[in-house]
Amino acid sequence: MSTRRDIEESLDDLGDRARRYAGDAGDTARGWIARGRNAAARFDGDGYRRRLARAAEDLVDETNYRYRRLRRQVNRHPVATVAIVAGTIGAFLLLRRVLRDNDED
């Protein structure tokens, strides 16, 4: 009889464990669903569109600022700008010639 009682107790323990694991799995699933809803809510609606529009406006403003600053610099120092452009083109042509000479060998 003791063997039968041991088997029944182990089955009861097994059932309790299975219920506990199922409950934990359900809690985990509910947590994941809630996190998914929260993530979807962040990208849905007017708030996300406004943030995206502000970021685009900030990017445009920064680009416009950089362009105007560079343009002012070119207007104030045209000789320096021409020297920088000429030096860049000269360096490019020199590298091209050096690399071309190496290919012929």
C-alpha positions in Angstrom: 0.0 0.0 0.0 2.8 2.3 0.6 3.9 2.0 -3.0 0.4 3.0 -4.2 0.4 6.0 -1.8 3.9 7.0 -3.0 2.7 6.9 -6.6 -0.5 8.9 -5.8 1.6 11.5 -3.9 4.1 11.8 -6.7 1.3 12.2 -9.2 -0.3 14.9 -7.0 3.1 16.7 -6.8 3.5 16.3 -10.6 0.0 17.8 -11.1 0.8 20.7 -8.8 4.1 21.3 -10.6 2.4 21.2 -14.0 -0.2 23.7 -12.8 2.5 26.0 -11.4 4.5 25.8 -14.7 1.4 26.5 -16.7 0.6 29.5 -14.5 4.1 30.8 -14.9 4.0 30.3 -18.7 0.6 32.2 -18.8 2.1 35.0 -16.8 5.0 35.2 -19.1 2.8 35.2 -22.1 0.6 38.0 -20.7 3.8 40.0 -20.0 5.0 39.6 -23.5 1.6 40.5 -24.9 1.5 43.7 -22.7 5.1 44.6 -23.8 4.1 44.1 -27.5 1.0 46.4 -27.0 3.2 49.0 -25.3 5.7 48.9 -28.2 2.9 49.1 -30.8 1.4 52.0 -28.9 4.6 53.9 -29.1 4.6 53.8 -32.9 0.9 54.3 -33.3 -0.9 57.5 -33.1 -0.2 61.2 -33.4 2.7 61.3 -31.0 5.0 59.2 -33.1 4.2 61.2 -36.2 4.9 64.4 -34.4 8.2 63.2 -33.1 9.2 62.0 -36.6 8.2 65.3 -38.1 10.2 67.2 -35.5 13.2 65.1 -36.2 12.9 65.7 -39.9 12.6 69.5 -39.3 15.6 69.4 -37.0 17.6 67.6 -39.7 16.6 70.2 -42.3 17.4 73.1 -40.0 20.8 71.7 -39.2 21.6 71.1 -42.9 20.4 74.6 -43.8 22.6 76.0 -41.0 25.7 74.1 -42.2 25.1 75.2 -45.8 24.7 78.9 -44.9 27.8 78.7 -42.7 29.9 77.2 -45.4 28.5 79.7 -47.9 29.5 82.6 -45.6 33.0 81.1 -45.2 33.4 80.9 -49.0 32.2 84.5 -49.4 34.6 85.7 -46.7 37.6 83.7 -47.7 37.4 82.9 -51.5 41.1 82.5 -51.9 41.4 80.0 -49.1 38.4 78.1 -50.6 40.0 78.0 -54.0 43.3 76.8 -52.5 41.6 74.0 -50.6 39.7 72.9 -53.8 42.9 73.1 -55.9 44.9 71.2 -53.3 42.3 68.4 -53.2 42.2 68.1 -57.0 46.0 68.2 -57.1 46.3 65.4 -54.5 43.7 63.4 -56.4 45.7 63.7 -59.7 49.0 62.9 -58.0 47.6 59.8 -56.4 46.1 58.8 -59.7 49.4 59.2 -61.5 51.3 57.3 -58.8 48.8 54.4 -58.8 48.8 54.3 -62.6 52.6 54.2 -62.7 52.5 51.2 -60.3 50.0 49.4 -62.6 52.3 49.7 -65.6 55.2 48.0 -63.9 
